[in-house]
Amino acid sequence: MPISHTLIIPVYRNEAFLPEVLQVVASIAAQTSGALEVVFVVDGSPDKSEAWLLQHLPAFAVPSQLIALSRNFGSFTAIRTGLAAARGEFIAVMAADLQEPPALVTDFFRVLGEGNDVAVGTRADRDDALTQQMPSRVFWGLYRALVNPEMPPGGVDMFAVTARARDALLALDEAHSSLVAQLYWIGFPRIEVPYHRLARKQGESGWTLRKKITYLLDSIFSFTDIPITLLTLMGFAGTIVFLLLGMGLMAARLLGMIPVPGYTAIMVTILFSASLILFGLGIVGNYVWRAYENTKHRPLGVVRTRSAFDGR
């Protein structure tokens, strides 16, 4: 039977979850009306995830692919690699830490079969601790305000696409960009599927604060001109303020109110102007750097090994 559905699972420091992941995949395959394959993409994981999968996938009942990247390129590159390898008409992405309910995958496949090209999971609720929920809310709040107001309040961790939407995504071969923002940018018919996010069973998430900040900056500089607009407004406002200040100082000088030029006023003016220039250079530099990175045309990820298993 030809493959009709593909499930992509990026793997990074998830060795302890893999036995349960295979059980979940087998359950999803049993509920899917069509032949399902699973594509594991090991994103330079330092644990023994790759070795474990190589040992167990040959005997696994579901057809599978195992792709190992040469180093850690990030989850979005791993997902794009899986998208490129997917053979199904309907393609879903699932995290290996199982914080998203597996039933969401079958819901994705169902709504894609109803004529939608993109399905995204939206968090209706979550079991995470408050210390984890608050940073996430702040992050996605900033994302909605600065990048894409259509983004769900809880963000997007799982999604599914049809083959034609996948092809459109892969055509956007941009370095240092946002896969989720691209998912919205391509503009295919899209539907949101609510779900309850589960608590993490063990270990710590690899979605660190540094990665969140990098991802937010990539999204901002790739999909909005807000930084340039803000810089322009600041420059305009600064010009008006210092023009008025200069006129006031000149008038005060002519009226004899300032017998000696003030050191404080000079230093404040110099410091403000210098900081504004440095701030502006940083914003412009971010755009220039990203444009330069894309001129190199380097692949977003490098595949080290690739294996395929037919299932039993």
C-alpha atoms as one frame of an Amber mdcrd trajectory, in Angstrom:
protein
   0.000   0.000   0.000   1.521   3.396  -0.966   2.359   5.813   1.841  -0.410
   8.376   2.326   0.460   9.861   5.746   3.804  10.904   7.240   4.644  11.701
  10.857   7.859  13.684  11.445   9.545  13.506  14.861  12.665  15.621  15.544
  14.910  14.002  18.151  17.304  15.847  20.464  18.143  14.497  23.934  15.019
  12.309  23.847  16.517   8.842  24.347  14.421   8.172  27.462  11.177   8.937
  25.599  11.786   6.754  22.538  10.251   3.454  23.786   6.988   5.257  24.539
   7.235   7.229  21.271   7.239   4.001  19.267   4.159   2.808  21.159   2.416
   6.097  20.395   3.349   5.917  16.709   1.981   2.373  16.480  -1.276   3.580
  18.051  -1.524   6.489  15.598  -0.856   4.139  12.670  -3.700   1.881  13.817
  -6.110   4.853  13.842  -5.008   6.308  10.506  -7.090   5.517   7.427  -4.146
   4.928   5.130  -0.543   3.812   5.232   1.532   5.793   7.747   5.287   6.238
   7.812   7.318   7.876  10.577  10.424   9.985   9.900  12.819  10.407  12.808
  15.341  13.235  12.380  18.159  13.068  14.949  19.392  16.644  15.256  22.960
  16.017  16.407  21.699  14.621  19.713  24.576  13.939  22.159  22.820  10.980
  23.781  22.280   7.498  22.294  19.008   8.304  20.527  20.371   7.447  17.081
  21.842   4.126  18.207  18.611   3.184  19.987  16.528   3.902  16.892  18.935
   2.013  14.632  18.538  -0.987  16.903  14.744  -0.956  17.185  13.361   0.483
  13.930  14.202  -2.595  11.773  11.723  -4.618  13.838   9.149  -1.820  14.146
   5.784  -2.547  12.516   5.406   0.927  10.960   7.476   1.925   7.885  10.099
   4.408   8.993  13.019   6.589   7.995  15.924   7.567  10.227  17.860  10.696
   9.255  20.852  11.846  11.301  22.135  15.395  10.841  25.868  16.021  11.066
  25.446  18.336  14.081  22.774  20.216  15.987  21.159  22.621  13.503  17.998
  23.345  15.507  14.504  21.882  15.592  13.202  23.872  12.613  15.994  22.616
  10.368  15.281  19.087  11.573  11.602  19.543  10.733  12.410  20.931   7.272
  14.677  17.926   6.669  11.819  15.627   7.621   9.416  17.534   5.371  11.758
  17.070   2.422  11.932  13.314   3.069   8.189  12.802   3.672   6.389  10.604
   1.130   2.816  11.088   2.346   0.149  13.432   1.039  -0.646  14.477   4.624
   2.333  15.351   6.843   2.257  16.011  10.593   4.970  17.056  13.047   5.107
  15.746  16.621   7.559  16.469  19.434   9.447  13.506  20.892   8.869  14.641
  24.496   5.147  13.800  24.157   3.914  17.001  25.803   1.373  17.334  23.012
  -1.340  14.631  23.018  -0.828  12.013  20.266  -4.544  12.231  19.432  -3.763
  15.658  17.971  -1.982  13.941  15.062  -5.103  11.986  14.090  -7.119  15.211
  14.389  -4.632  16.889  12.037  -4.971  14.151   9.458  -8.763  14.340   9.687
  -9.008  18.123   9.118  -6.455  17.997   6.291  -8.663  15.422   4.599 -11.550
  17.906   4.813  -9.905  20.362   2.421  -7.486  22.311   4.599  -3.823  22.591
   3.642  -2.444  23.682   7.021  -3.487  22.613  10.532  -1.917  24.136  13.646
  -2.334  23.043  17.250  -3.439  25.782  19.643  -3.051  25.387  23.405  -6.457
  25.621  25.050  -4.829  24.777  28.392  -1.574  23.382  29.763  -0.348  21.410
  32.778   3.080  23.088  32.983   4.181  24.885  36.143   3.510  28.615  36.398
   7.244  29.327  36.143   7.160  27.728  32.683   3.845  29.221  31.618   4.713
  32.872  32.289   7.859  33.076  30.081   5.927  31.294  27.326   3.062  33.779
  27.559   5.458  36.723  27.446   7.315  35.237  24.477   4.222  34.544  22.394
   2.670  37.844  23.456   5.678  39.667  22.015   5.514  37.456  18.934   1.861
  38.373  18.332   2.532  42.063  18.913   5.704  42.368  16.836   5.567  39.648
  14.187   2.150  38.121  13.471  -1.113  39.049  15.232  -2.757  35.924  13.768
  -0.528  33.682  15.869  -2.487  31.830  18.604  -1.843  33.220  22.137  -0.054
  30.018  23.161   1.998  29.779  19.976   2.393  26.767  17.681   4.399  23.666
  18.623   2.693  21.072  16.409   1.354  21.433  12.902   0.467  19.467   9.812
   0.453  20.276   6.098  -0.524  18.757   2.791   2.152  17.895   0.260   1.515
  21.054  -1.761   1.776  23.280   1.314   4.984  21.428   2.224   6.398  22.185
  -1.221   5.604  25.872  -0.759   7.344  25.872   2.636  10.483  24.204   1.305
  10.644  26.742  -1.523  11.258  29.416   1.150  14.905  28.500   1.556  15.839
  31.262   4.018  18.508  31.116   6.687  17.726  32.484  10.181  13.998  32.644
   9.582  10.884  31.380  11.356   9.252  28.187  10.112   6.050  28.961  12.021
   5.818  32.459  10.521   6.442  30.950   7.084   3.587  28.547   7.768   1.268
  31.550   8.066   2.931  33.518   5.274   2.265  30.953   2.510  -1.440  31.657
   2.887  -2.987  28.232   2.230  -6.372  27.334   3.790  -5.608  26.913   7.478
  -7.464  25.574  10.509  -6.633  25.673  14.207  -7.087  22.572  16.360  -7.232
  23.209  20.151  -5.548  20.810  22.543  -4.479  20.441  26.176  -0.710  20.552
  26.632   0.529  17.867  29.012   3.165  18.236  31.709   6.674  17.109  30.820
   7.235  13.631  32.267  10.991  13.822  32.718  14.089  15.812  31.836  14.290
  19.448  30.815  13.168  21.083  27.613  15.832  22.051  25.081  13.777  25.156
  24.298  16.040  27.447  26.344  15.746  31.183  26.928  18.634  31.825  24.544
  16.914  29.842  21.794  13.650  31.680  22.413  15.366  35.077  22.116  17.184
  33.999  18.945  13.957  32.675  17.468  12.084  35.879  18.314  14.812  38.027
  16.731  14.876  35.821  13.623  11.095  36.191  13.348  11.168  39.968  13.827
  13.953  40.697  11.355  12.576  38.245   8.756   8.907  39.220   8.816   8.483
  42.818   9.958   9.973  46.266   9.430   9.034  47.405  12.928  12.690  47.871
  14.055  13.467  50.135  11.091  10.210  52.036  11.581  10.954  52.424  15.298
  14.446  53.667  14.540  13.086  56.198  12.057  10.530  57.478  14.568  13.182
  57.722  17.293  15.476  59.635  14.979  12.672  61.995  13.996  11.578  62.530
  17.613  15.187  63.038  18.708  15.719  65.601  15.980  12.647  67.586  17.053
  13.589  67.445  20.740  17.173  68.559  20.198  16.102  71.233  17.693  13.807
  72.735  20.316  16.471  72.315  22.981  19.033  74.014  20.760  16.710  76.923
  20.059  16.045  77.300  23.774  19.747  77.241  24.635  20.516  79.765  21.905
  17.805  82.109  23.163  19.035  81.715  26.747  22.579  82.463  25.634  21.518
  85.618  23.792  19.586  86.800  26.829  22.631  86.317  29.024  21.058  83.554
  31.069  23.969  81.158  30.368  27.264  82.970  31.005  29.328  79.782  30.591
  28.492  76.821  28.268  27.219  73.917  30.378  29.297  70.773  30.516  26.263
  68.673  31.518  24.176  69.695  28.516  27.014  68.917  26.142  27.668  65.502
  27.635  23.970  64.558  27.659  23.690  65.533  24.008  26.786  63.551  23.033
  25.782  60.450  24.986  22.232  60.446  23.663  23.359  60.933  20.075  26.028
  58.234  20.340  23.643  55.708  21.890  21.031  56.433  19.212  23.633  55.886
  16.487  24.816  52.608  18.034  21.230  51.416  18.449  20.534  52.227  14.816
  23.672  50.461  13.641  22.639  47.364  15.589  19.215  47.248  13.917  20.560
  47.881  10.432  23.369  45.397  11.077  20.868  42.652  11.910  19.105  43.118
   8.587  22.397  43.292   6.676  23.777  40.181   8.429  20.688  38.139   7.614
  20.753  39.282   4.003  24.448  38.371   3.824  23.825  34.916   5.313  21.242
  34.191   2.618  23.656  35.177  -0.170  25.925  32.265   0.842  23.287  29.714
  -0.221  24.499  27.202   2.332  22.153  24.306   3.122  20.160  24.813   6.300
  21.239  21.366   7.499  23.655  18.604   6.504  22.498  14.979   6.504  25.143
  12.576   7.795  23.287   9.274   7.416  19.926   8.159   6.094  18.221   4.800
   6.646  14.830   3.409   5.655  12.868   0.490   7.130   9.820  -1.089   5.498
   8.045  -2.162   8.678   6.983  -5.677   9.554
